[in-house]
Amino acid sequence: MTKDQRFQAAADLAGAAAAEATAPRWNLADLFAGFDDPAIEATLEAAAGEAKAIAEAHAGRLEELDGQGLATLIERYEVVQEQLGRVYAFASLSHAGNRDDAGVGRFFQGVQERVNAINTDLLFVTLELNRIDDAVLEERIAASPELARFRPWLANVRAFRPHQLSDEIEKVLHERSVTGRSAWVRLFDESMAALRFPFRGEELTSAGIFDKLSAKDRAVRRDAATAISEVLAKNLRLCARITNTLVKDKAIEDGWRHFARPISSRNLANQVEDEVVDALISAVRDAYPRLSHRYYALKARWMGLDKLEFWDRNAPLPEDSDQRRSWDDAKVIVLDAYRSFSPRLAGIVDSFFEKSWIDAEVRPGKDSGAFCHPVVPSVHPYVLMNFQGRARDVMTLAHELGHGVHQTLAADQGLLMSGTPLTLAETASVFAEQLTFRALLAQAKSPVERRVLLAGKVEDMLNTVVRQIAFCEFERRVHDARRKAELTPDELGDIWMEVQKESLGPAFTYPEEYRAYWSYIPHFVHVPFYVYAYAFGDCLVNALYALYAKAPEGFEPRYVEMLRAGGTLRHKELLAPFGLDASDPAFWQGGLAIIEGFIAELEQELDAAGAGTAGATA
């Protein structure tokens, strides 16, 4: 390493340490005071008692209830779910913040088992609701305004009627989930959190080592990639076992429930038709050459390279100062972006900062990802991320707070109807990213800074659209192949490499060490086929933002009402006030055209500036 490289590496470390120093840790006291808080046991006991009382009064006799009786039953059911959700959220968030602590893990498992057992008594509610004849249920809804309020939830529950099994089998599946799928998910999470990556005399966490893949120094990225590959390779057998088991488990249940394809159950849960998702996936895959292939060829030229390595994908560009921002700076940037669009939404965001609802500190054992947990409507959401001062971290902060805003506004719908389908859940988060990006772009002080920001946004959009659809395609091929036989780590690596070559294109080399990188993606384990929702949200937001930019007057109230709707409306109803229709193939093409336009703009600016001859950072 040269003297300059050592200086840059030291500067990177100092910048990261400074950025992380003030990143906050959340305060979960709004849920419970601690693991020994007597309110936890009292809440579980109250929920258990009410669940048994509901079952004793109504199990096997739901069809006998009139409209008002059904409404009262659902209201009682919702209260129990709120109680259980509060305790479960506390356990889940505590575990996400410290997966290394066996005591925290035991507490989380204990809560899972208690919540599962209590819900077993209430399983009859949705099963018996689905056995009521359509005409009979409509009569009862018409006779009871209280029951009519729950119409959207009833529609969502009854959408699964064709796939419902016998009460006995449903009960077995429910009771065994804590020792089945949930147990395998926990094994994955704790195994990933426990990994340590040797890097130049240090032992880094997942968050720490993956941050190195965005380092300015190419040698740092190379060494980080080698460390990641070696550690993931040592754990491939475990990850392959978890993947094979969960994919087979899903295939068995999908077969019982008569789902046409592995993705169909996710589409149904997302309240989106198979053909709409197919159109999205097809549109993005067809656009690979115009989007990712084209941009990464441009990036290689910009960096003075004949070929990019896989560890160059998120590398800073030669003109990028790679400046780390402090937590306080990130807070100001995000708040100002929100305030410029909607002061009332900015007020919600400010609460997350001021009331310690965010955990952004980087520490061992913490979940390496980012999420916003909705908790329950009577409390508030919590955000988890790992802030290290990069521009992408600022965007991640804006993204997760977008979820927080959405969940806060939708809370008025109550627990059963506040939840938003995954396809629409990404709308507010991606829109928040767009607002933040536009604010930064407007503040750019030079053409160089503007180019770097624009390139960063293109990369984020490619990660959101192209990469997530590639992940979805990986899942599709894995699930299809697993139906024939168990997949070896080599076979999983083959599928991964095929999909990466298709999606990223010829600008990259694809060495053998990249074969293991499928194994760390948590969405494959947590929520199969979740990932296309990111692409759905990005294209939807591109369309929404284009409307806002063209006609801002009156847009904000319509946007807020869309978020307030929560899960009460489907995508066609939500988008109708904006004149958008996701079932129209042109809708997806329009969203992708925004990304293509940014890439074309970058090409023109680089050609005009004569960039691409600076060479790579050694």
N, C-alpha and C positions, 0 to 999 in steps of 0.2 A: 504494500500500500504506500503510495506517495505521501509526501508531507501534506499536500493540498487535500488529498483524499482523507487523511487522518483528521485534518482540521474540519472538513465537511461532515465527517461521521460524528465528531465531537459536537459540532453545531447542531446536527440533527437530534442527537441525544439530549442536548441541553434544551433545544426548542420543544421537544416532546415532553420533557420533564416539567418545563415551565407551564405548558398548556394543561398538563394533567394535574398540576399542583392544586389548582383551585376548583377542579371539577367536583361537583357535589355528590354526596351519598344520600339516598332518600330516607325519609322518616315515615315508617309504617304505622305510627301511633294512631293515625286516624282509623285504622282497622282494629288493631289490638295493641296493648302495651308491651307484650312480649309472649314468648312461648308458654309461660306460666300464668298468663292472665286468666283469672277464673271466668271471665266473660266468654272465653272460647268454649269451655265445656258447657257453660250455661246456654250458649247459642245452639250448640249441637244437640243438647238435651231437649231444648224447646222445639227445634226442628223435628227431632225424632218423635217426640210426643204428638205433634200436630200431624205428621205424616201417618202415624198409626191411626190417629183419630179419623183422618180423611178416608183411609183405606177401610176401616171398620164400618164407616157410615155409607160408603158408596161403591166399594169394589164389587164388581159383578152386577151392579145396578145402575150404571151411568145412563143407560138409555131411558130410564124411568124419569129422569130429571127434566123439568121444563126449562125454558130459556133462562129465567131468573136463577133457578137452581144450578144450572150449568155455569152461569156467570159467577155465582158465589163460590162454586167449587174451584174454578180457574183462578179466582182471586186468592183463595187460600193456598192453592198450589204455588202461585207466584211468590207469595210471602215466604214459603218454605225454601224455594229456590234462591231467594234473596239472602236468607240466613246462611244457607250452605255455601253460596257463592262468596260471601264475605269471608268466611273461615278458609275456604279453599284458596282464595286470592292471597290471603296473608301467608299461608303455607307455601304456595307456589312462588310468590315473590321472594320470600325468605330463602327458598331453595335456589332460585335463580341468582341471588346475590352471593351465595356461598355453597357451591356444590361439593366442595371438598370436605365439609364438616359432616361427619357421620351422624351426629345428633340432629342436625338440621334435616338431613335426609330421612332419618327415622320419623321425625315429626311430620314431614311432608307425606311419607307413605302412610302413616297412621291416619292423617286427615283424609287422604284419598280413600282409604278403606272405610272410614266412618261415613263419609259423604256417599260413597257408593252403596253402602248398606241401607242408609236412610232412603235413598232414591229408589231402592228396590221396592219399598212399600208403595211408592207413587208411580211405578211403572205402568200400572193399569190405566192411569188417566189418559195418556196419549193412545194406548192400544185400544181402549174402549171408545174413545172419541172417534177413532177411525172406523169403527164398526157401525156407527150411526148412519143411516141412509141419508143421502144428499138432500132429498126433498124434506125429510123430517128435520134435519139440522137447519135448513133454510127457514122453515116455519118458526122454529124456536128463535133464530136470530131476528126474524122480522118482529117477533112479539116482545123482544127484550133489548132495549138500547144498551144495557150493560153488557150483554153478550155480543152485540154487534160491534162493540169497541174492540173485541178480540178477533174479529173476522180475519185480519191479516195473519195472525198467529195460527188460527185454525186452518187457514189455507196452506200454510207452510207445513204444518203437521200432517195434514191429509194428503199432501203431495207424495208422501211416502207410502200411501195405502197399498199400491200394487206390489210393494216390496216388503210388506210387513209379514213376519213369521208368526207362528203360534205363540200364545202367551208364555208357554213353558220354555220354548227355545229363546224367546226374547229375554226372559228372566235369566236363563243360564248365561247367555252372552253378556248381559249386563253385570252379573255377579262375578264372572270370571275375568272381566276386563282388567282388574287391578293386578292379577297375576299373569295376564296375557299381554296385550298390546301395551298397556301403560307401563308394565314392568320392563319391557324391552326398550321403550322410549327413555325411561329413567336410566337404564343401563348405558344407553348411548350418550345421554347428556352428561352423566357423571364421568364416563370414560373420556369424553372429549375435554371436559373441564380439567381433568387430572393430567392431561398431556403437557409435557414440558419439552421445549425445543432448544437444543444446544446451539448457541450463536456467539462465536467469538468470546468464549469464556463465561458467558451468561446462560442461564436457563430461563427462557421466556415462555409466557403463556401464549395461547392461541392468538389473543388480541394483539399481543406484543410482536409476535413473529410475522403475522399477516400484515401488520402495519409496515414492516420493512419492505414489503413488495411494492410500496409506493415511495421508497427512498430515492433521493436524487442520484446517489452513487450507484452505478450499475453493478459494481462488485458486491455491494450490500444486498441488492435484490437477488443476485445469483446465489450468494451464500445462504440467504434466508430461504430461497426456493429449495436448495439442496437439503437444508435442515428439515423443512416441512415434508419433503418427499420421503426422506429417510424415516422420520417418525411415523408418518401415515402408513408407510409400507410395513412397519413393524406391527401395526394394528389392523391390517387388512383382513386377517382371518376373522377377527371379532366383528368388524364392520360388515363383512360379507355374510356372516352368520345372522346378525341382526337384520340386515336387508332381506336375505332369503326368507327368514321366518316371518317378517311383517308382510312381505309381498305375498307369500303363500297364504297367510292368515286372511288377508284381504280377498284373495282369489276365492277362497273357500266361502267366505261370507257373501261375496258378490254373487257366487253361483247359487247359493241358497235363496238370495233375494232377487235373482233373475235380472241383474243389471247387464245390459248389452255389452258394455266395455268397462275396463277398469276406471276410466275417467268419468263414467256416467253418474256415479253416486256423488262425486264432487260437483258436477254440473247441477245436479238436482238440488244439492244443499246450497249452491250459489244462486239458485233461482234463475238460471240461464240455460237456454236450450242447447242441446248438443251441436246443432248446426251453426249456432252463433259462435261457439268456441272453436269449432272446426274452421270456420271462416277466418277467425283471428289467427289461428296457428298457421293456416295455409298462407295468409297474406304476409305474415312475418317471415316464414321460411322462403317464400318466393322473393322477398326483399333482401335476403342475406347479401347477395352481390352488390346491391345498390347502397347498402348501409354498412355493415361491419366489414366486409371485404374491402370496400372502397376506403373507409376511414382508416383502417389499420395499415393499408398500403400507404396512405398519406402520412400516418404517424411514423412509419419506418423511414420514409423520405425525410421527414422533419427531423428525425433523430440521427440522420446520416447513416442508416443501417440498410444492408441488403435484405435482411430478414429480422423479424422480431422473435425473441424467445418468449415462451409463455409467461415468464416473469417480468416481461416488459409491458404487459397489457395495461396495467394501471400505473406505469411509470410517469413521473412528472415530465413534461416536455422541456426541451433545451432552454427555452425562454422563461420557464417557470422558476420563480425565485424560491418556491417550496417553503414559503413563509408559514410558520405556525401561528395560529391565532390563539389568544387566551380565551378562557371560558367567558369572561366578562365581555370580550369583543363579540364572541359568537352570540351571546344573549342579546346584545344591542342590535346586531345585524338581523337576527330572526324577528325580534320584536318590531323593529322598524318596518320590515317587509310586511308583516301582518297589519301593522297600523296603517300603512299606506293603502291597503285594500279595505280593511274593516276594523275600526276602533273597537267594536264589540268583540270581535274574535281576538284581537290583541289583548283585551282584558282577560279573556280566558287563559291565553298563553302565559300572561304575566303571573297568574296564580300558580302555575307549575314551577316557575322559578322562585317565587317569593315564599311558597309554602312547602318547599322541599319534596316535591312529587317526582323528582328526577334523580336517578342514580347514574351518573356519568363517570364516576371514578374508575380508573383501571386498577384492578387488583387480582391477585391469584385466586383461583377457584370460582370467580364470577363468570356467569354466562358470557361468552365471547361475542354474542350477536347484539341485536337491537330490537326492541319491541315496545308497544304501548299496551298495557293490560287494562281492559275496561273496568275491571273489578265488578262493582254493582252500582246501580243508579243512585242509591242512597249515600254513596261515598264519592269517589272521583277516580279517574284513571291514574296510573303510574307509568312513567317512562323509564326504560333501561337502555343504556348505550355505553360505549367505551370511548370517551372523548380524548383524542390525542392531538387536537389542534389543526388537523388538515382541513382543507376546503371541503372534502367529502364528509368530514365529521360535522361541519356546520350544516351541510345539506341533510345529513342523517338526523340531526337535531330538529330541523324544520319538518322533516318527514314524520318523525314520531309524534311531534307536537300536533301535526295535522290530524293524526289519529285521535290524539287527546281531545282536540276541539270537537271533532266529529262525535266522539263518544259522549262528551259532556252535553252537547246539544241534543243528541238522541235520547239521553237519559229520561227526558220527560215522557217518553213512550212506555216506560216501565220495563222491568227486566225481560219479560217475554218478547217484547217487540222493539227493544232498543238495539239489539244486535243487527248488524248489517251484513249482507252476503259478502264474501271475500272480494268478489269482482267490483263491488261498489265501495268496500271498506278502504280501498287504496285511493279513492278519488281525492279526498281531502288531504291526504298525506302527499301525494304527488303534486297536487295543486299548490301546496305550501312550498314544496321544493321549487316549483316554477316561479312563485312570487319572490322567493329568496334569490334565485338566480338572476331574475330580471333586475332586482334591486342592486345586486353586485355589479351587473353589467352596466347599469346606468352610472355607477360610481367609478367605473374604470378610468384611470388617469392617462392611459397611453394606448396606442394600437396594440402593443405587445401584451399588455394586461388584458385587453379585450379579447385577443386571440386565445390567450391561455384560458380565460373564463369560458369562452365559447367551446373550446376543445374539451374542457372538463365537463361541460353540460352534455356534449355529444357522447362522451364516454359513459356518463351516468345513464343517459337514455339508452345506450346500447346495452349496458348492464341490466337495465330494467326491462327492456323489450326483447332484444335478441338473445341475451344470455338466459333469461328466464324461460323463453320458449324453447331454447336448446335444452334446458333442464327438464322441461315438460316432455320433450321428445326422448330424452334419456330415460325418464320414468316409463314412458309408453313402451319403449323397446325392452326394458328390464321386465316389466310386468308381463308383456307378451311372451318373452323367452322363458320366464320362470314357470309359466303354465306347462312347459314341456319337461323341464328338469331343473334341479337346483343349479345355480350359477356359481362358478368358481370365481375367485378374485381376478384371475386373468380374463375371464369372459366379461366380467363387469368392467374391467379396464378397457377391453376391446370396444365395448359399446360406448364408453365415455370418450375414447379417442375418436371414434367415428363421428360422433355428434359434434365434438369440438372442432374437428377439421371442417365439417360442413358449415358450422355457424361462424367460426372466426376467419376461415379462408386461407389463401395461399401466402399471406404476408408473414405467417408464423412458421417456425419449425416446431415439431412435435416429438420431443425426446421421450424415451421410455419412462423417465422419472415423473412425467406428468400423469401417468396412468393411475396413480393412487388418489388423485384429487377429488374424485367423486365422493370419497368416503367421509368427508367432513361436512357435507351440505346437510344442515339439520332439517330442512323442509321435506326432504325425501322420507324422513323418519317420522316427523311430527304430524304432518298433514299432507298425505299423498296428493299430488297434482294441484297443490296450492299455488304453485309458482306462476301459472299463466295469468293469475289475477293481477300481477304487477304489470304485465304487458297490457291487459285490458284497461287498467287504471291509467297507464301512461297515455295510451291512444285517446282515451276518453277525455283526459285532462287537456291534451293538445287541442282537441276540438272545443272544449269549454273555454280555454284561455284565448283561443282565436276569436271567439265570440265576445269575450270580455274586452279584448284589445280593440276590437272593431266598434263595439257599442257598450261602453262601461256604464252608462246611465241605466239604473234599475237592475243591474246584474247582481249586485251583492245581496239584496233581499231574496231573490230567487235562489241564489246559491245557498244561503243560510237555511231557507225552508227545505231545500233538498237534503241538507245534513240533518235537520231536525226530524225528518221523516223516519230515520233509522231503518228498521226492517219492515215498515208498514207498506212500502211501495216497491214494485219491481222495476227493473231498469227501463223498460219502455215508459212507464208512468213517470219516473223521476226525470227522464231526459226530455219528455214531451214539451215542457215549458220552454226548453231551449231550442226546440226544433231539431233535435238529434235522435237518431235511431240506430242502435247498435246491431240490429239485424240486417242493416243495409251494408253490403260489402264495401261500398264507397266510404262508409264511416271509417273503416280500418285504414283504407288507402290514404285518406285525408290525414289521419294521425301519423302515419309513417312518413308522409310527404314533409311534415314539419322537420323531422330528423334529417331527411335527405336535403332539405333546404339549408340547414345549418352546416352540413358537410360541404355543400357546394360553396357556401359563403366562406368557409375556412380555406378551401382550395384557392379561391380567388385572392384572398388576403395573403396567403403564403406565397403565391406566385408573384404578387405585386411587391411583397417585401423581400423576395429572393431567399426565403427561409428554406431550410433543408440541406444546408451545406455546412452547418456548424459542427457536425460529427457527434458521436455518442460520448456520454460521460463514461470514462473507463472504469 
